[in-house]
Amino acid sequence: MKDVIFQNCKITLRDEILDGQTVTVHEGKIAGVTGDHTAAVPESIVIDAGGRLLTPGLIDIQINGGFGFDFTLNPESIWSVGRQLIKQGVTCFLPTIITSPIEKIQQALSIWKAGKPQNYQGANPLGWHVEGPFLNPQKKGAHQAEYLRLPDRNIIVDWSPENGVRLVTLAPELTGQEAMIKELTSRGVVVSLGHSNASVEQAEQAVAWGAKAGTHLFNAMPELHHRQPGLTGAILANDEVFVGIIADGIHADARMVKLAYRVKGSNRLILITDAMQALGMEPGIYKLANKDVIVENASARLQDGTLAGSILSLPDAMQNIIQYAGCSLPEAVAMTTQTPAQLLGLTSKGSIAAGMDADLVLWDADFKTNSVIINGEIIYSQSDMNRN
C-alpha cells in the first residue's frame, strides 16, 4: 500500500478551519498533520488538494437503503448500497432494518457476519441499526404493526456488536424494557429511544438504565409541550444524550432544526438521513419493507401521507443545517463524523489526527465528492488534481 500525501488542503477541527495543511497517510492510518510542506517519500502518491476541504469520512447511523435497494426486503443489498454511498462521501454506515419478522433480523445478522464480498470497495457497514420491533404501536409511523413485539429477552439473546447489532431503537415505556436496555448496553449495544409515547419520567428512567440516544428527533415521539415535555423534552434537556435529526426541512421545520442545534450543539446532535430505497433515484413508487412509498422531489410518504424515511443525503444535510441553524462548517462536519463516532465508541474514526484511521474525503465546492480514501486506499476519485 503506497503512502498518500495530501498537500495544500483545508481541514476542520470541531470549532475551527485550518488552511494550508499537509496530511500524510501510511499503512491505513493518518501518520501526520502539519502546516508545513511535507516532501514526498519514494513510492508515495502526492495529491495537491488546491485548497479543497479534506474531512473524515462521513458516518450515517440510520439509513434504510438507497439506489433501488431496501435493507429490510433484501439485507444482502448492504454491499450494493455501500458501493454507491462512497460517492456521497460516506465511509461508514449502520444499515437499518425496520420492524420485521425475527427471522428476517437474524438473516440480516448472518449476512453481516459473513463479511464483505471479495474485492469490495465501498462504505463499511459497522453493524445493523435494528429499529424495532419493540416500539409503541401508537407511534409506529411506517412500521408494520403486525410485527411489533413486546420486550422479550429471548429474542435478543445473540444481539451484540460482534454478531452485527450495533444500535437498537426501542420505546422505553413498554413493560419489560428495563431488562432489555440493561442487557443490550451491557454487551456494548447502543440503545436509542424512539417510536415512543414515553413520558419525561419514563425517558429519564431509560437513560438511567443505559440508553444513550434518541432516534430522529421530533418524529414518532410526543410533541414538545411546556407542561408535558415527554421523550422529546427529556432528550433535549439532558446534556449527555445524543440525538439524530433528519435535516431535510420536511421531517422537522427548519426552525426546529435550529432549536435542536442551539440546545444540543454539535457535540450531541447527529445528522442522519433515514434514507430509503429511492435515495439517488427518480421520483416514483418505491418500497420501505413491504409498504409502497410515494416519492416526490423531496419527500417519501405512504399513501395516507405518513412520512416513510427520506431521500436525503448526508452532504445535503450538512448544507441544510448550515442554512437552517447558522452553524459553522466545522460543526456541520462534526455532526456527520466526530459526533456519531463518539456515540458508537469508534475511538479511531471521526477526526483528522495522527493515529486515526485514514477514512478521508476530499470535497469540491458545495460538498461534491472529489476523492474518497478508506483504510488508506483511494477507492473513489473523479479528480482533475495534480498527482505525482
C-alpha positions in Angstrom: 0.0 0.0 0.0 1.5 3.3 -1.1 1.6 6.3 1.3 -0.7 9.1 0.3 0.2 12.7 1.0 -2.5 15.5 0.7 -0.8 18.9 0.3 -2.4 22.3 0.4 -5.7 21.1 1.9 -8.1 22.7 4.3 -9.2 20.6 7.4 -11.7 21.2 10.1 -11.5 20.8 13.9 -14.7 20.9 15.8 -14.6 24.7 16.0 -12.1 26.0 13.5 -10.7 25.6 10.0 -7.0 25.1 9.3 -5.7 26.1 5.8 -2.6 25.0 4.0 -2.4 21.6 5.8 -0.4 18.5 4.8 -1.9 15.2 5.8 0.1 12.0 5.4 -1.4 8.6 5.3 0.7 5.5 6.0 -0.5 1.9 6.2 -4.1 2.7 6.6 -3.6 5.4 9.3 -3.1 9.1 9.4 0.6 9.4 10.1 0.9 13.2 10.4 -0.9 16.5 10.1 1.2 19.6 9.7 1.0 23.2 8.4 4.4 22.7 6.8 5.0 21.4 3.3 6.0 17.7 3.5 8.4 16.3 1.0 7.2 13.2 -0.9 8.7 9.8 0.1 9.6 7.3 -2.6 6.6 5.3 -3.9 4.1 7.7 -2.4 1.0 9.3 -4.0 1.2 13.1 -3.6 -2.1 15.0 -4.2 -2.2 18.7 -4.5 -5.6 19.5 -3.0 -5.6 23.0 -4.3 -7.1 24.4 -1.1 -10.0 21.9 -1.1 -11.7 20.7 2.1 -10.5 17.4 3.5 -12.7 15.8 6.1 -13.0 12.5 7.9 -15.3 10.1 6.1 -19.0 10.6 6.9 -20.8 8.2 9.1 -24.6 7.6 8.7 -26.1 5.8 11.7 -29.6 5.4 10.2 -30.2 4.5 6.6 -32.8 2.1 5.3 -31.5 1.6 1.8 -30.9 3.5 -1.3 -30.2 3.4 -5.1 -33.1 1.0 -5.6 -32.4 -1.3 -2.6 -34.2 -1.8 0.7 -32.3 -3.4 3.5 -35.4 -4.9 5.2 -36.5 -6.6 2.0 -33.0 -7.6 1.0 -30.4 -7.4 3.7 -27.7 -8.5 1.4 -28.0 -5.3 -0.5 -25.9 -3.5 2.1 -22.9 -4.2 -0.1 -24.6 -2.7 -3.3 -25.6 0.4 -1.4 -22.2 0.7 0.3 -20.6 0.9 -3.2 -22.8 3.8 -4.0 -22.5 5.7 -0.7 -18.8 6.4 -1.2 -19.8 8.7 -4.0 -21.6 10.8 -1.3 -18.6 10.8 1.0 -19.9 8.1 3.4 -17.2 5.7 4.5 -19.1 4.0 7.4 -22.8 3.4 8.0 -25.3 1.5 10.1 -27.7 -0.3 7.6 -31.1 -0.1 9.3 -33.6 -2.9 9.4 -37.0 -1.8 10.5 -39.7 -3.8 12.3 -39.8 -7.3 10.7 -40.2 -10.9 11.5 -37.5 -12.0 13.9 -36.2 -14.5 11.2 -35.6 -11.6 8.9 -33.5 -9.8 11.5 -31.5 -12.9 12.1 -30.9 -13.3 8.4 -29.5 -9.7 8.3 -27.1 -10.5 11.2 -25.9 -13.6 9.3 -25.3 -11.6 6.1 -23.2 -9.1 8.1 -21.2 -11.8 9.9 -20.4 -13.5 6.6 -18.3 -10.5 5.7 -17.6 -8.3 2.7 -17.7 -9.7 -0.8 -14.4 -10.3 -2.5 -12.7 -7.1 -3.8 -15.4 -5.0 -2.1 -14.8 -1.3 -2.5 -17.4 0.7 -0.7 -18.5 2.2 2.6 -18.1 -0.1 5.6 -21.3 -1.3 7.3 -20.4 -1.3 11.0 -23.2 -3.5 12.1 -27.0 -3.1 12.0 -29.3 -0.5 13.4 -32.3 -2.6 14.4 -35.2 -0.2 14.6 -37.9 -2.2 16.2 -39.7 -4.5 16.8 -40.0 -3.2 20.4 -41.9 0.0 19.5 -45.1 1.7 20.7 -47.9 0.9 18.2 -49.3 4.4 18.7 -46.0 5.8 17.2 -45.3 3.1 14.6 -45.0 5.5 11.7 -44.3 3.5 8.6 -43.5 0.3 10.5 -45.7 -2.8 10.1 -48.0 -3.2 13.1 -48.3 -6.9 12.8 -44.6 -7.4 13.5 -44.3 -5.2 16.6 -43.4 -7.1 19.7 -43.4 -6.6 23.5 -39.9 -6.8 25.0 -38.6 -10.4 25.1 -35.0 -11.1 26.2 -35.2 -14.5 24.3 -35.3 -12.5 21.0 -32.1 -10.5 21.7 -30.0 -13.4 23.1 -27.3 -13.0 20.4 -27.6 -9.3 19.7 -24.2 -7.8 20.2 -21.7 -5.7 18.1 -19.7 -8.9 17.5 -22.8 -10.5 15.9 -23.7 -7.4 13.9 -26.1 -5.4 16.2 -24.5 -2.0 16.8 -27.6 0.1 17.7 -31.2 -0.7 18.7 -34.1 1.7 18.7 -36.9 0.9 21.2 -39.8 2.5 23.1 -38.8 2.7 26.8 -42.3 2.8 28.2 -43.1 -0.8 27.1 -43.3 -3.3 30.0 -40.0 -5.2 30.3 -37.7 -2.6 28.7 -35.6 -2.2 31.8 -34.2 -5.7 31.5 -33.8 -5.2 27.7 -31.9 -1.9 27.9 -29.6 -3.2 30.6 -28.9 -6.4 28.8 -28.1 -4.7 25.5 -26.0 -1.9 26.9 -24.0 -4.4 29.0 -23.0 -6.0 25.7 -21.9 -2.7 24.1 -25.0 -2.2 22.0 -26.1 1.5 21.8 -29.8 1.9 22.8 -31.7 4.8 21.3 -35.2 5.8 22.3 -37.8 6.3 19.6 -41.2 5.4 18.1 -42.4 6.1 21.6 -45.0 7.9 23.6 -42.8 7.9 26.7 -43.4 10.5 29.4 -40.4 12.6 30.5 -40.1 10.4 33.6 -40.1 7.2 31.6 -37.5 8.6 29.2 -35.3 9.7 32.1 -35.5 6.3 33.7 -34.4 4.7 30.4 -31.4 6.9 30.3 -30.6 5.9 33.9 -30.8 2.2 32.7 -28.2 3.0 30.0 -29.9 4.4 26.9 -27.6 7.0 25.2 -29.5 8.5 22.3 -32.8 9.5 20.7 -33.9 8.4 17.2 -34.9 11.0 14.6 -35.8 13.9 17.0 -39.3 15.2 16.8 -40.5 12.3 14.6 -42.5 9.4 16.0 -42.3 10.8 19.6 -44.6 13.1 21.6 -44.8 16.7 20.5 -42.9 19.1 22.7 -45.2 20.6 25.3 -44.2 23.1 28.0 -46.0 21.2 30.8 -45.6 17.6 29.5 -42.2 17.6 27.9 -42.3 13.8 27.2 -39.5 12.0 25.4 -38.7 15.0 23.2 -38.2 17.2 26.2 -36.2 14.6 28.1 -33.8 14.3 25.1 -33.3 18.0 24.7 -32.9 18.7 28.4 -30.2 16.1 29.0 -26.8 17.4 28.0 -25.3 13.8 27.8 -27.9 12.3 25.4 -27.1 12.1 21.7 -29.8 12.5 19.1 -30.2 12.1 15.4 -32.1 14.5 13.3 -33.3 14.5 9.7 -32.4 17.9 8.4 -34.4 17.9 5.2 -36.9 20.6 6.2 -39.7 18.1 5.9 -39.3 15.8 8.9 -38.8 18.9 11.0 -39.3 22.5 10.2 -36.0 24.4 9.7 -36.7 26.4 12.8 -37.0 23.2 14.9 -33.7 22.0 13.4 -32.2 25.3 14.5 -33.7 24.9 18.0 -32.2 21.4 18.3 -28.8 22.7 17.3 -29.0 25.5 19.7 -29.9 23.2 22.6 -27.8 20.1 21.8 -24.8 21.6 20.0 -22.6 19.8 17.5 -21.2 17.5 20.2 -24.6 15.8 20.8 -26.6 16.4 17.6 -26.0 13.9 14.8 -27.1 14.4 11.2 -28.8 11.3 9.8 -30.5 10.6 6.5 -33.1 7.8 7.4 -32.9 7.4 3.6 -34.9 4.7 1.9 -34.8 2.9 -1.4 -35.4 6.0 -3.5 -32.1 7.7 -2.4 -30.3 8.6 -5.6 -33.3 7.6 -7.8 -36.0 9.4 -9.7 -39.5 10.2 -8.3 -41.9 7.2 -8.3 -43.3 4.3 -6.3 -40.7 2.6 -4.0 -40.7 0.2 -1.1 -40.0 0.6 2.6 -40.1 -3.0 3.9 -43.4 -4.3 2.3 -45.1 -0.9 2.1 -45.5 1.2 -1.1 -43.9 4.7 -0.7 -44.7 7.6 -3.0 -41.6 9.5 -3.7 -41.7 13.1 -5.0 -38.9 15.6 -5.5 -38.2 16.0 -1.8 -40.3 13.6 0.3 -41.2 9.9 0.7 -44.7 9.1 2.1 -47.1 6.3 2.4 -50.4 6.6 0.6 -52.0 8.0 3.8 -49.4 10.8 3.9 -47.2 9.2 6.7 -43.5 10.0 6.2 -41.6 6.9 5.3 -37.9 7.7 5.5 -36.3 10.3 3.3 -34.3 10.8 0.1 -31.8 13.0 1.9 -28.0 12.6 1.5 -25.6 13.5 4.3 -23.8 16.1 2.2 -27.2 17.8 1.6 -27.9 17.5 5.3 -24.7 19.4 6.1 -25.6 22.2 3.7 -29.1 22.4 5.1 -28.1 22.7 8.7 -25.6 25.4 7.9 -28.5 27.3 6.2 -31.2 26.4 8.8 -29.2 26.8 12.0 -26.4 29.2 11.1 -23.9 26.7 12.4 -20.3 26.7 11.2 -18.8 24.4 8.6 -16.6 22.7 11.2 -19.8 22.0 13.3 -21.7 20.6 10.3 -18.7 18.3 9.6 -18.5 17.2 13.3 -22.2 16.3 13.3 -21.6 13.7 10.5 -18.2 12.5 11.6 -16.8 13.0 15.1 -20.2 13.0 17.0 -21.6 9.8 15.5 -18.1 8.2 16.1 -18.3 9.2 19.7 -21.8 7.8 20.1 -20.7 4.4 18.7 -17.4 4.3 20.6 -15.3 4.5 17.5 -12.2 5.9 19.0 -10.1 5.7 15.8 -12.6 7.4 13.5 -14.3 10.8 13.1 -11.3 13.2 13.1 -8.1 14.0 11.3 -5.2 13.5 13.6 -2.2 11.3 13.8 -3.1 7.7 14.6 -6.6 7.9 13.4 -8.0 5.6 10.7 -7.4 7.0 7.2 -11.0 7.3 6.2 -11.0 10.6 4.4 -13.0 12.6 1.9 -11.7 15.4 -0.3 -14.6 17.8 -1.4 -15.2 20.1 -4.3 -17.5 23.1 -3.8 -21.0 22.5 -2.3 -20.0 19.2 -0.8 -19.5 17.4 -4.1 -17.3 14.4 -3.5 -13.9 14.6 -5.2 -12.0 11.7 -3.8 -12.5 9.1 -1.0 -9.9 7.1 0.9 -10.9 4.2 3.1 -8.3 2.4 5.3 -5.6 4.4 3.4 -6.6 3.4 -0.1 -8.1 5.7 -2.7 -11.3 3.8 -3.7 -13.1 6.6 -5.5 -11.9 9.6 -7.4 -13.2 11.9 -10.1 -10.3 14.3 -9.6 -8.5 16.5 -12.0 -6.0 17.4 -9.3 -2.3 17.2 -9.8 -0.8 13.9 -8.6 2.8 12.7 -8.5 
